[in-house]
């Protein structure tokens, strides 16, 4: 069996179609082509072709995972769960996770900060709500602890901002308090903030 062509894929600048005996056989990313040392005209044994096809499966999964985290940051748990759903072995999963860590696309510390900013960009949020969301994403405890220690915002400002934006929608004070409570604010803080607003 002879490797007869290496052609850049139309939909990807970094992946190439590999042809064996003039027929498409598998694809590889640019880095893996360089690492594997394959070249046009190379004779391949059955074992070599099988190894390259397995490498193609692994490389394609890495490329898809890379695209996944590039579109929107994800926690390590989310990426690990994605890889397990795709049938990746524990060894392959850890290999891909390490690659993403090395290029800075997988970092629960940075993810906690970015995810909190994203939540607050849509609406003021309590520390409790942010903490709950981070735990849902299974962000590691050290990253959460580090985030909470460094966060400069406080619930008072977030609560006041939320009251100002939602008071027109929830004209009934009881319903407004219920809404604010669902956002993770303490009852005593809510009552104090509403009393302050009514006396201003």
MDAnalysis code that builds the backbone (N, CA, C; Angstrom):
import MDAnalysis as mda
import numpy as np

u = mda.Universe.empty(600, n_residues=200, atom_resindex=np.repeat(np.arange(200), 3), trajectory=True)
u.add_TopologyAttr("name", ["N", "CA", "C"] * 200)
u.add_TopologyAttr("resid", np.arange(1, 201))
u.add_TopologyAttr("resname", ["UNK", "UNK", "UNK", "UNK", "UNK", "UNK", "UNK", "UNK", "UNK", "UNK", "UNK", "UNK", "UNK", "UNK", "UNK", "UNK", "UNK", "UNK", "UNK", "UNK", "UNK", "UNK", "UNK", "UNK", "UNK", "UNK", "UNK", "UNK", "UNK", "UNK", "UNK", "UNK", "UNK", "UNK", "UNK", "UNK", "UNK", "UNK", "UNK", "UNK", "UNK", "UNK", "UNK", "UNK", "UNK", "UNK", "UNK", "UNK", "UNK", "UNK", "UNK", "UNK", "UNK", "UNK", "UNK", "UNK", "UNK", "UNK", "UNK", "UNK", "UNK", "UNK", "UNK", "UNK", "UNK", "UNK", "UNK", "UNK", "UNK", "UNK", "UNK", "UNK", "UNK", "UNK", "UNK", "UNK", "UNK", "UNK", "UNK", "UNK", "UNK", "UNK", "UNK", "UNK", "UNK", "UNK", "UNK", "UNK", "UNK", "UNK", "UNK", "UNK", "UNK", "UNK", "UNK", "UNK", "UNK", "UNK", "UNK", "UNK", "UNK", "UNK", "UNK", "UNK", "UNK", "UNK", "UNK", "UNK", "UNK", "UNK", "UNK", "UNK", "UNK", "UNK", "UNK", "UNK", "UNK", "UNK", "UNK", "UNK", "UNK", "UNK", "UNK", "UNK", "UNK", "UNK", "UNK", "UNK", "UNK", "UNK", "UNK", "UNK", "UNK", "UNK", "UNK", "UNK", "UNK", "UNK", "UNK", "UNK", "UNK", "UNK", "UNK", "UNK", "UNK", "UNK", "UNK", "UNK", "UNK", "UNK", "UNK", "UNK", "UNK", "UNK", "UNK", "UNK", "UNK", "UNK", "UNK", "UNK", "UNK", "UNK", "UNK", "UNK", "UNK", "UNK", "UNK", "UNK", "UNK", "UNK", "UNK", "UNK", "UNK", "UNK", "UNK", "UNK", "UNK", "UNK", "UNK", "UNK", "UNK", "UNK", "UNK", "UNK", "UNK", "UNK", "UNK", "UNK", "UNK", "UNK", "UNK", "UNK", "UNK", "UNK", "UNK", "UNK", "UNK", "UNK", "UNK", "UNK"])
u.atoms.positions = np.array([
    [0.847, -1.205, 0.000],
    [0.000, 0.000, 0.000],
    [0.872, 1.241, 0.000],
    [0.516, 2.174, -0.868],
    [1.324, 3.383, -0.993],
    [0.505, 4.633, -0.650],
    [1.116, 5.533, 0.104],
    [0.492, 6.820, 0.394],
    [0.670, 7.685, -0.857],
    [-0.450, 7.974, -1.517],
    [-0.354, 8.613, -2.831],
    [-0.643, 10.111, -2.848],
    [-1.294, 10.652, -1.800],
    [-1.584, 12.095, -1.801],
    [-1.911, 12.589, -0.394],
    [-1.569, 13.846, -0.162],
    [-1.924, 14.554, 1.075],
    [-2.538, 15.883, 0.637],
    [-3.843, 16.037, 0.846],
    [-4.545, 17.219, 0.343],
    [-5.201, 18.004, 1.476],
    [-5.022, 19.327, 1.444],
    [-5.649, 20.184, 2.457],
    [-7.160, 20.123, 2.283],
    [-7.863, 19.984, 3.401],
    [-9.319, 19.917, 3.341],
    [-9.917, 21.299, 3.058],
    [-10.999, 21.314, 2.325],
    [-11.626, 22.574, 1.915],
    [-12.158, 23.347, 3.124],
    [-12.759, 22.643, 4.068],
    [-13.402, 23.301, 5.208],
    [-12.479, 23.535, 6.405],
    [-11.217, 23.172, 6.267],
    [-10.285, 23.351, 7.384],
    [-8.881, 23.632, 6.859],
    [-8.283, 24.691, 7.381],
    [-6.928, 25.042, 6.950],
    [-5.864, 24.185, 7.621],
    [-6.262, 23.459, 8.677],
    [-5.260, 22.728, 9.459],
    [-5.416, 21.215, 9.401],
    [-6.381, 20.722, 8.617],
    [-6.537, 19.272, 8.475],
    [-6.327, 18.866, 7.018],
    [-5.784, 17.667, 6.864],
    [-5.435, 17.174, 5.537],
    [-6.011, 15.782, 5.321],
    [-6.495, 15.539, 4.100],
    [-6.982, 14.216, 3.712],
    [-5.810, 13.404, 3.194],
    [-5.727, 12.180, 3.671],
    [-4.630, 11.288, 3.282],
    [-5.181, 10.207, 2.354],
    [-4.549, 10.045, 1.202],
    [-4.995, 9.061, 0.223],
    [-3.990, 7.913, 0.143],
    [-4.515, 6.695, 0.180],
    [-3.689, 5.492, 0.053],
    [-4.155, 4.740, -1.184],
    [-3.215, 4.458, -2.061],
    [-3.531, 3.816, -3.353],
    [-4.617, 4.596, -4.096],
    [-4.462, 5.938, -4.071],
    [-5.333, 6.873, -4.798],
    [-6.767, 6.949, -4.258],
    [-7.005, 6.406, -3.067],
    [-8.322, 6.483, -2.443],
    [-8.207, 7.143, -1.068],
    [-9.224, 7.973, -0.722],
    [-9.203, 8.606, 0.603],
    [-9.167, 7.523, 1.675],
    [-8.297, 7.719, 2.665],
    [-8.155, 6.718, 3.718],
    [-8.446, 7.284, 5.108],
    [-7.876, 8.454, 5.426],
    [-8.090, 9.065, 6.742],
    [-7.635, 10.522, 6.679],
    [-7.809, 11.235, 7.778],
    [-7.370, 12.629, 7.825],
    [-6.514, 12.858, 9.063],
    [-5.650, 13.874, 8.982],
    [-4.798, 14.240, 10.112],
    [-4.620, 15.753, 10.145],
    [-4.369, 16.259, 11.328],
    [-4.036, 17.669, 11.463],
    [-2.586, 17.888, 11.065],
    [-2.267, 19.139, 10.830],
    [-0.922, 19.490, 10.367],
    [0.160, 19.038, 11.341],
    [-0.090, 19.238, 12.630],
    [0.906, 18.862, 13.649],
    [1.163, 17.367, 13.641],
    [0.087, 16.568, 13.553],
    [0.248, 15.115, 13.578],
    [0.922, 14.599, 12.312],
    [0.695, 15.277, 11.192],
    [1.392, 14.884, 9.959],
    [2.896, 15.066, 10.136],
    [3.273, 16.209, 10.708],
    [4.696, 16.482, 10.944],
    [5.279, 15.503, 11.948],
    [4.518, 15.234, 13.019],
    [5.012, 14.323, 14.060],
    [5.144, 12.887, 13.571],
    [4.205, 12.476, 12.706],
    [4.229, 11.085, 12.222],
    [5.280, 10.862, 11.146],
    [5.659, 11.936, 10.455],
    [6.695, 11.812, 9.425],
    [6.227, 11.191, 8.131],
    [4.921, 11.086, 7.921],
    [4.436, 10.468, 6.687],
    [4.704, 11.384, 5.491],
    [4.827, 10.765, 4.316],
    [5.089, 11.554, 3.106],
    [4.552, 10.821, 1.884],
    [4.303, 11.585, 0.845],
    [3.789, 11.015, -0.398],
    [4.810, 10.031, -0.975],
    [4.309, 8.885, -1.413],
    [5.181, 7.850, -1.975],
    [5.601, 6.813, -0.952],
    [5.282, 7.034, 0.305],
    [5.679, 6.112, 1.376],
    [4.875, 4.814, 1.289],
    [5.563, 3.706, 1.415],
    [4.900, 2.403, 1.465],
    [4.460, 2.130, 2.900],
    [3.227, 1.651, 3.050],
    [2.670, 1.401, 4.379],
    [2.307, -0.070, 4.553],
    [2.656, -0.614, 5.697],
    [2.204, -1.965, 6.019],
    [0.783, -1.868, 6.579],
    [0.128, -3.007, 6.702],
    [-1.222, -3.034, 7.271],
    [-1.215, -2.480, 8.686],
    [-0.184, -2.842, 9.454],
    [-0.065, -2.375, 10.841],
    [0.135, -0.854, 10.895],
    [0.959, -0.331, 10.009],
    [1.219, 1.108, 9.981],
    [-0.039, 1.885, 9.614],
    [-0.781, 1.359, 8.630],
    [-2.012, 2.024, 8.216],
    [-3.037, 2.002, 9.347],
    [-3.126, 0.874, 10.032],
    [-4.050, 0.758, 11.160],
    [-3.687, 1.751, 12.262],
    [-2.383, 1.895, 12.536],
    [-1.915, 2.825, 13.580],
    [-2.235, 4.261, 13.191],
    [-2.046, 4.590, 11.910],
    [-2.322, 5.946, 11.438],
    [-3.822, 6.262, 11.481],
    [-4.647, 5.269, 11.182],
    [-6.094, 5.477, 11.245],
    [-6.548, 5.699, 12.690],
    [-5.932, 4.974, 13.614],
    [-6.257, 5.181, 15.026],
    [-5.812, 6.573, 15.471],
    [-4.638, 6.984, 14.994],
    [-4.147, 8.325, 15.286],
    [-5.100, 9.372, 14.725],
    [-5.676, 9.094, 13.559],
    [-6.632, 10.003, 12.932],
    [-7.868, 10.187, 13.802],
    [-8.379, 9.089, 14.354],
    [-9.559, 9.147, 15.229],
    [-9.269, 10.020, 16.441],
    [-8.098, 9.799, 17.047],
    [-7.711, 10.558, 18.243],
    [-7.486, 12.033, 17.906],
    [-6.827, 12.272, 16.790],
    [-6.517, 13.642, 16.378],
    [-7.790, 14.411, 16.021],
    [-8.736, 13.718, 15.388],
    [-10.004, 14.349, 15.021],
    [-10.804, 14.717, 16.267],
    [-10.768, 13.851, 17.275],
    [-11.480, 14.132, 18.522],
    [-10.848, 15.330, 19.232],
    [-9.527, 15.402, 19.188],
    [-8.839, 16.553, 19.790],
    [-9.234, 17.838, 19.060],
    [-9.289, 17.780, 17.725],
    [-9.644, 18.963, 16.933],
    [-11.059, 19.427, 17.267],
    [-11.986, 18.473, 17.430],
    [-13.365, 18.814, 17.762],
    [-13.463, 19.390, 19.168],
    [-12.677, 18.849, 20.074],
    [-12.682, 19.355, 21.455],
    [-12.063, 20.750, 21.501],
    [-11.037, 20.949, 20.725],
    [-10.382, 22.261, 20.635],
    [-11.376, 23.310, 20.145],
    [-12.152, 22.953, 19.140],
    [-13.170, 23.862, 18.613],
    [-14.244, 24.142, 19.655],
    [-14.593, 23.121, 20.418],
    [-15.617, 23.246, 21.462],
    [-15.231, 24.292, 22.502],
    [-13.993, 24.217, 22.997],
    [-13.578, 25.145, 24.054],
    [-13.201, 26.517, 23.500],
    [-12.884, 26.568, 22.211],
    [-12.553, 27.858, 21.602],
    [-13.806, 28.710, 21.423],
    [-14.937, 28.062, 21.153],
    [-16.200, 28.777, 20.971],
    [-16.679, 29.370, 22.288],
    [-16.632, 28.563, 23.360],
    [-17.040, 29.042, 24.677],
    [-16.235, 28.314, 25.736],
    [-15.602, 29.047, 26.665],
    [-14.815, 28.389, 27.713],
    [-15.652, 27.370, 28.481],
    [-15.021, 26.276, 28.871],
    [-15.709, 25.233, 29.623],
    [-14.848, 24.779, 30.798],
    [-15.504, 24.243, 31.800],
    [-14.773, 23.712, 32.950],
    [-14.132, 22.380, 32.558],
    [-13.159, 21.952, 33.349],
    [-12.498, 20.676, 33.058],
    [-13.509, 19.536, 33.085],
    [-14.440, 19.587, 34.021],
    [-15.447, 18.534, 34.130],
    [-16.303, 18.468, 32.873],
    [-16.673, 19.619, 32.326],
    [-17.494, 19.647, 31.113],
    [-16.748, 18.999, 29.945],
    [-15.474, 19.322, 29.805],
    [-14.690, 18.767, 28.701],
    [-14.476, 17.265, 28.900],
    [-14.188, 16.877, 30.121],
    [-13.993, 15.450, 30.424],
    [-15.270, 14.672, 30.130],
    [-16.415, 15.230, 30.513],
    [-17.701, 14.578, 30.258],
    [-17.960, 14.458, 28.757],
    [-17.623, 15.503, 28.015],
    [-17.780, 15.488, 26.558],
    [-16.947, 14.367, 25.943],
    [-15.697, 14.245, 26.370],
    [-14.815, 13.216, 25.819],
    [-15.303, 11.813, 26.169],
    [-15.799, 11.637, 27.386],
    [-16.324, 10.331, 27.787],
    [-17.552, 9.967, 26.961],
    [-18.396, 10.979, 26.664],
    [-19.578, 10.744, 25.828],
    [-19.176, 10.302, 24.422],
    [-18.033, 10.803, 23.961],
    [-17.551, 10.470, 22.621],
    [-16.798, 9.138, 22.604],
    [-16.730, 8.485, 23.753],
    [-16.104, 7.168, 23.812],
    [-14.600, 7.167, 23.979],
    [-14.025, 8.293, 24.368],
    [-12.567, 8.352, 24.565],
    [-12.161, 7.517, 25.776],
    [-11.048, 6.831, 25.659],
    [-10.529, 6.057, 26.782],
    [-9.999, 7.011, 27.851],
    [-9.847, 6.531, 29.091],
    [-9.279, 7.387, 30.145],
    [-7.914, 7.966, 29.759],
    [-7.105, 7.155, 29.079],
    [-5.771, 7.618, 28.674],
    [-5.864, 8.725, 27.640],
    [-6.712, 8.526, 26.625],
    [-6.888, 9.544, 25.578],
    [-7.512, 10.804, 26.170],
    [-8.472, 10.626, 27.062],
    [-9.115, 11.775, 27.710],
    [-8.082, 12.634, 28.422],
    [-7.225, 12.007, 29.195],
    [-6.206, 12.753, 29.941],
    [-5.193, 13.397, 28.998],
    [-4.865, 12.707, 27.898],
    [-3.938, 13.274, 26.908],
    [-4.501, 14.562, 26.317],
    [-5.781, 14.528, 25.938],
    [-6.417, 15.712, 25.352],
    [-6.555, 16.820, 26.386],
    [-6.928, 16.476, 27.607],
    [-7.032, 17.476, 28.671],
    [-5.689, 18.164, 28.898],
    [-4.621, 17.378, 28.911],
    [-3.286, 17.951, 29.115],
    [-2.892, 18.889, 27.973],
    [-3.237, 18.518, 26.744],
    [-2.932, 19.378, 25.591],
    [-3.642, 20.718, 25.728],
    [-4.907, 20.671, 26.136],
    [-5.688, 21.903, 26.294],
    [-5.170, 22.748, 27.450],
    [-4.728, 22.089, 28.516],
    [-4.135, 22.821, 29.654],
    [-2.859, 23.526, 29.209],
    [-2.056, 22.815, 28.426],
    [-0.759, 23.358, 28.011],
    [-0.890, 24.616, 27.157],
    [-1.978, 24.705, 26.375],
    [-2.140, 25.891, 25.527],
    [-3.079, 26.923, 26.162],
    [-3.434, 26.694, 27.427],
    [-4.215, 27.682, 28.178],
    [-5.698, 27.718, 27.882],
    [-6.233, 26.685, 27.256],
    [-7.661, 26.661, 26.941],
    [-8.474, 25.849, 27.945],
    [-7.810, 25.337, 28.968],
    [-8.514, 24.586, 30.009],
    [-7.902, 24.956, 31.351],
    [-8.625, 25.795, 32.080],
    [-8.120, 26.312, 33.351],
    [-9.316, 26.699, 34.212],
    [-9.598, 25.907, 35.233],
    [-10.773, 26.175, 36.060],
    [-10.684, 27.508, 36.791],
    [-9.469, 27.977, 37.073],
    [-9.310, 29.270, 37.752],
    [-9.791, 30.402, 36.842],
    [-9.333, 30.366, 35.586],
    [-9.757, 31.386, 34.624],
    [-11.234, 31.210, 34.274],
    [-11.668, 29.959, 34.189],
    [-13.061, 29.686, 33.847],
    [-13.999, 30.283, 34.890],
    [-13.661, 30.153, 36.179],
    [-14.509, 30.689, 37.245],
    [-14.699, 32.194, 37.074],
    [-13.630, 32.902, 36.754],
    [-13.708, 34.355, 36.570],
    [-14.552, 34.711, 35.339],
    [-14.286, 34.035, 34.228],
    [-15.010, 34.341, 32.988],
    [-16.484, 33.979, 33.094],
    [-16.776, 32.852, 33.723],
    [-18.162, 32.405, 33.842],
    [-18.954, 33.355, 34.734],
    [-18.320, 33.815, 35.820],
    [-18.986, 34.775, 36.713],
    [-19.262, 36.083, 35.981],
    [-18.295, 36.538, 35.180],
    [-18.492, 37.773, 34.410],
    [-19.645, 37.613, 33.418],
    [-19.733, 36.426, 32.828],
    [-20.793, 36.163, 31.860],
    [-22.162, 36.193, 32.529],
    [-22.259, 35.617, 33.719],
    [-23.526, 35.625, 34.464],
    [-23.934, 37.057, 34.776],
    [-22.976, 37.839, 35.284],
    [-23.277, 39.211, 35.692],
    [-23.523, 40.134, 34.501],
    [-23.024, 39.751, 33.344],
    [-23.249, 40.570, 32.151],
    [-24.721, 40.560, 31.752],
    [-25.409, 39.479, 32.078],
    [-26.823, 39.370, 31.748],
    [-27.710, 39.956, 32.835],
    [-27.247, 39.878, 34.074],
    [-28.035, 40.418, 35.184],
    [-27.165, 40.423, 36.440],
    [-27.343, 41.428, 37.329],
    [-26.597, 41.409, 38.596],
    [-26.842, 40.081, 39.314],
    [-25.810, 39.517, 39.903],
    [-25.948, 38.192, 40.515],
    [-25.326, 38.159, 41.904],
    [-25.937, 37.384, 42.777],
    [-25.408, 37.216, 44.129],
    [-24.215, 36.266, 44.110],
    [-23.383, 36.370, 45.134],
    [-22.251, 35.444, 45.263],
    [-22.761, 34.014, 45.354],
    [-23.888, 33.838, 46.055],
    [-24.443, 32.487, 46.223],
    [-24.857, 31.895, 44.881],
    [-25.480, 32.726, 44.027],
    [-25.902, 32.235, 42.707],
    [-24.687, 31.859, 41.867],
    [-23.667, 32.720, 41.886],
    [-22.452, 32.432, 41.119],
    [-21.801, 31.148, 41.620],
    [-21.736, 31.008, 42.941],
    [-21.147, 29.813, 43.538],
    [-21.923, 28.565, 43.124],
    [-23.253, 28.661, 43.134],
    [-24.097, 27.529, 42.744],
    [-23.844, 27.131, 41.289],
    [-23.736, 28.152, 40.417],
    [-23.493, 27.884, 38.999],
    [-22.129, 27.216, 38.779],
    [-21.125, 27.691, 39.512],
    [-19.786, 27.110, 39.369],
    [-19.766, 25.660, 39.847],
    [-20.524, 25.385, 40.905],
    [-20.586, 24.010, 41.408],
    [-21.320, 23.105, 40.437],
    [-22.317, 23.665, 39.731],
    [-23.013, 22.880, 38.711],
    [-22.065, 22.476, 37.590],
    [-21.091, 23.341, 37.319],
    [-20.096, 23.061, 36.280],
    [-18.946, 22.212, 36.820],
    [-19.058, 21.809, 38.092],
    [-18.051, 20.977, 38.769],
    [-16.654, 21.601, 38.741],
    [-16.601, 22.929, 38.828],
    [-15.306, 23.610, 38.913],
    [-14.637, 23.150, 40.205],
    [-13.329, 22.893, 40.152],
    [-12.668, 22.347, 41.339],
    [-12.704, 23.333, 42.508],
    [-12.717, 22.768, 43.708],
    [-12.925, 23.549, 44.931],
    [-11.873, 24.642, 45.115],
    [-10.632, 24.350, 44.758],
    [-9.570, 25.346, 44.923],
    [-9.806, 26.559, 44.023],
    [-10.273, 26.299, 42.804],
    [-10.545, 27.395, 41.875],
    [-11.705, 28.256, 42.383],
    [-12.722, 27.610, 42.942],
    [-13.863, 28.351, 43.496],
    [-13.423, 29.174, 44.697],
    [-12.634, 28.568, 45.567],
    [-12.145, 29.270, 46.756],
    [-11.313, 30.480, 46.355],
    [-10.443, 30.292, 45.360],
    [-9.600, 31.383, 44.878],
    [-10.455, 32.510, 44.293],
    [-11.485, 32.150, 43.543],
    [-12.374, 33.143, 42.940],
    [-13.087, 33.951, 44.019],
    [-13.638, 33.277, 45.022],
    [-14.377, 33.967, 46.078],
    [-13.481, 34.890, 46.899],
    [-12.224, 34.492, 47.063],
    [-11.288, 35.318, 47.832],
    [-10.908, 36.592, 47.082],
    [-10.951, 36.511, 45.744],
    [-10.492, 37.651, 44.940],
    [-11.604, 38.501, 44.343],
    [-12.855, 38.034, 44.483],
    [-13.953, 38.804, 43.901],
    [-14.114, 40.122, 44.650],
    [-14.235, 41.193, 43.906],
    [-14.335, 42.526, 44.511],
    [-15.790, 42.957, 44.696],
    [-16.688, 42.354, 43.942],
    [-18.092, 42.738, 44.031],
    [-18.678, 42.292, 45.375],
    [-19.708, 42.958, 45.812],
    [-20.414, 42.490, 46.997],
    [-21.897, 42.391, 46.693],
    [-22.613, 41.628, 47.519],
    [-24.022, 41.388, 47.266],
    [-24.865, 42.651, 47.372],
    [-24.433, 43.606, 48.172],
    [-25.210, 44.830, 48.359],
    [-25.385, 45.577, 47.042],
    [-24.293, 45.764, 46.309],
    [-24.358, 46.468, 45.022],
    [-25.190, 45.689, 44.002],
    [-24.960, 44.375, 43.939],
    [-25.691, 43.544, 42.983],
    [-27.183, 43.528, 43.301],
    [-27.502, 43.434, 44.591],
    [-28.897, 43.407, 45.015],
    [-29.597, 44.717, 44.680],
    [-28.940, 45.831, 44.958],
    [-29.519, 47.142, 44.679],
    [-29.763, 47.322, 43.179],
    [-28.809, 46.893, 42.387],
    [-28.949, 47.007, 40.933],
    [-30.103, 46.153, 40.420],
    [-30.264, 44.975, 40.989],
    [-31.328, 44.076, 40.558],
    [-32.706, 44.622, 40.957],
    [-32.790, 45.212, 42.135],
    [-34.048, 45.826, 42.580],
    [-34.452, 46.930, 41.615],
    [-33.477, 47.741, 41.205],
    [-33.767, 48.855, 40.298],
    [-34.265, 48.371, 38.937],
    [-33.724, 47.243, 38.477],
    [-34.107, 46.748, 37.148],
    [-35.393, 45.910, 37.167],
    [-35.724, 45.337, 38.312],
    [-36.878, 44.435, 38.368],
    [-38.095, 45.002, 39.103],
    [-37.954, 46.136, 39.742],
    [-39.061, 46.678, 40.543],
    [-40.281, 47.026, 39.693],
    [-40.055, 47.378, 38.432],
    [-41.183, 47.678, 37.558],
    [-41.937, 46.414, 37.155],
    [-41.209, 45.341, 36.996],
    [-41.836, 44.073, 36.610],
    [-42.571, 43.455, 37.793],
    [-41.939, 43.515, 38.969],
    [-42.548, 42.936, 40.173],
    [-43.014, 44.071, 41.084],
    [-44.192, 44.594, 40.804],
    [-44.706, 45.721, 41.591],
    [-45.166, 45.271, 42.968],
    [-45.556, 44.016, 43.086],
    [-45.935, 43.449, 44.383],
    [-44.644, 43.154, 45.166],
    [-44.430, 43.786, 46.317],
    [-43.204, 43.587, 47.099],
    [-42.936, 42.127, 47.452],
    [-43.999, 41.366, 47.698],
    [-43.838, 39.950, 48.045],
    [-43.255, 39.170, 46.871],
    [-43.770, 39.452, 45.677],
    [-43.263, 38.770, 44.484],
    [-41.830, 39.203, 44.171],
    [-41.534, 40.475, 44.414],
    [-40.176, 40.964, 44.192],
    [-39.207, 40.288, 45.143],
    [-39.605, 40.168, 46.406],
    [-38.753, 39.500, 47.401],
    [-38.541, 38.036, 47.034],
    [-39.589, 37.397, 46.552],
    [-39.480, 35.986, 46.163],
    [-38.506, 35.825, 45.002],
    [-38.596, 36.759, 44.037],
    [-37.684, 36.714, 42.889],
    [-36.233, 36.898, 43.343],
    [-36.015, 37.895, 44.190],
    [-34.657, 38.181, 44.666],
    [-34.100, 37.012, 45.469],
    [-34.968, 36.366, 46.213],
    [-34.541, 35.195, 46.987],
    [-34.097, 34.068, 46.061],
    [-34.803, 33.915, 44.939],
    [-34.432, 32.863, 43.969],
    [-33.088, 33.150, 43.323],
    [-32.677, 34.408, 43.336],
    [-31.385, 34.790, 42.756],
    [-30.232, 34.576, 43.735],
    [-30.577, 34.080, 44.934],
    [-29.521, 33.714, 45.891],
    [-29.230, 34.741, 46.966],
    [-30.040, 35.787, 47.064],
    [-29.811, 36.807, 48.089],
    [-30.504, 36.418, 49.393],
    [-29.885, 36.812, 50.519],
    [-30.447, 36.528, 51.838],
    [-31.687, 37.373, 52.090],
    [-32.650, 36.792, 52.816],
    [-33.898, 37.488, 53.116],
    [-33.637, 38.788, 53.868],
    [-32.740, 38.744, 54.848],
    [-32.465, 39.947, 55.648],
    [-31.855, 41.053, 54.787],
    [-30.980, 40.665, 53.850],
    [-30.365, 41.663, 52.954],
    [-31.404, 42.257, 52.016],
    [-32.307, 41.393, 51.525],
    [-33.366, 41.863, 50.625],
    [-34.256, 42.876, 51.351],
    [-34.663, 42.516, 52.563],
    [-35.556, 43.394, 53.334],
    [-34.897, 44.743, 53.620],
    [-33.609, 44.681, 53.974],
    [-32.877, 45.911, 54.267],
    [-32.763, 46.800, 53.024],
    [-32.464, 46.172, 51.881],
    [-32.311, 46.926, 50.635],
    [-33.632, 47.553, 50.202],
    [-34.738, 46.821, 50.355],
    [-36.041, 47.356, 49.986],
    [-36.473, 48.488, 50.913],
    [-36.178, 48.332, 52.192],
    [-36.502, 49.396, 53.148],
    [-35.708, 50.656, 52.832],
    [-34.439, 50.459, 52.446],
    [-33.584, 51.598, 52.108],
    [-34.120, 52.308, 50.869],
    [-34.579, 51.519, 49.897],
    [-35.101, 52.110, 48.667],
    [-36.369, 52.920, 48.959],
    [-37.213, 52.410, 49.874],
    [-38.472, 53.073, 50.175],
    [-38.282, 54.365, 50.975],
    [-37.141, 54.452, 51.685],
    [-36.888, 55.668, 52.478],
    [-36.097, 56.705, 51.714],
    [-35.496, 56.281, 50.575],
    [-34.706, 57.238, 49.774],
    [-35.590, 58.248, 49.055],
])
